[in-house]
């Protein structure tokens, strides 16, 4: 099964009526409020977290969720090219590793 299939994503992001995610962060699940790939410090932090997941059991980095586990979405989100994301991460780590992305737009 593809790790980004709807069934898996729904099981990870159990949401209540107030758009709160009823799942805590873990070694395999990390939430971020914003996505700012042009900020060098933020990009390094995202890359480091992905590398830690990659070196263990894999995982999910989910953007648009507040520190209070509320789905807030991403303001002024510009969808990056998957190759650009891979290049961002691989600027920090060698050998390169494979990532998959999925976007939900309303």
C-alpha positions in Angstrom: 0.0 0.0 0.0 1.2 3.5 -0.8 2.1 5.4 2.4 0.1 8.4 1.1 -3.2 6.5 0.5 -6.3 8.1 1.9 -6.8 5.2 4.4 -3.4 5.8 6.0 -3.7 9.6 6.0 -7.2 9.4 7.6 -5.9 7.1 10.3 -3.0 9.5 11.0 -5.1 12.7 11.0 -8.2 11.8 13.1 -10.1 15.1 13.2 -12.9 16.2 15.5 -15.8 18.7 14.7 -13.6 21.7 15.6 -10.8 20.7 13.2 -8.5 19.4 16.0 -6.3 16.5 15.2 -6.8 13.8 17.8 -3.3 12.4 17.3 -0.1 13.4 19.1 3.2 13.9 17.5 5.6 11.0 17.7 8.9 9.8 16.2 7.0 9.1 13.0 4.6 12.0 12.9 5.5 15.7 13.1 3.2 18.7 12.7 4.3 22.2 11.6 2.2 25.4 11.5 4.0 26.9 8.5 5.9 25.9 5.4 8.7 28.3 4.5 11.2 26.6 2.2 12.8 29.9 1.4 13.9 30.4 5.0 17.2 28.7 5.4 16.9 27.9 9.1 13.4 26.4 8.6 14.5 24.4 5.6 17.4 23.0 7.6 15.1 22.0 10.4 12.6 20.3 8.1 15.4 18.5 6.4 16.9 17.3 9.7 13.5 16.0 10.9 12.9 14.2 7.6 16.4 12.6 7.8 15.7 11.4 11.4 12.5 9.8 10.2 14.3 8.3 7.2 17.0 6.8 9.4 14.4 5.1 11.7 11.0 3.7 10.6 10.0 6.5 8.2 7.3 9.0 9.0 5.1 12.0 8.1 5.8 15.7 8.3 2.5 17.5 8.1 2.2 21.2 7.6 -0.7 23.5 8.4 -1.4 22.2 11.9 -0.9 24.4 14.9 1.0 23.7 18.1 -2.4 23.1 19.6 -3.1 20.3 17.0 -5.7 22.4 15.2 -5.8 22.3 11.4 -5.1 25.9 10.3 -3.9 25.3 6.7 -1.1 27.2 5.0 -1.5 30.9 4.2 -0.5 32.0 0.7 0.8 28.5 -0.1 2.8 28.1 -3.3 3.0 24.5 -4.3 6.7 23.7 -4.8 7.9 21.2 -7.4 8.8 17.8 -5.9 12.2 18.0 -7.4 12.9 21.3 -5.7 11.9 19.8 -2.3 14.2 16.8 -2.9 17.0 19.2 -3.8 16.4 21.3 -0.7 16.7 18.2 1.5 19.7 16.8 -0.4 21.5 20.1 0.1 21.9 18.9 3.7 22.3 15.1 3.4 24.2 12.7 1.3 23.4 10.1 0.0 20.1 11.3 -1.3 16.9 9.8 0.0 13.4 9.4 -1.5 10.5 11.5 -0.3 6.8 11.5 -1.4 4.5 14.5 -1.1 0.8 15.0 -1.1 -1.2 18.2 -1.0 -4.8 18.9 0.1 -6.2 22.1 -1.2 -9.6 23.5 -0.3 
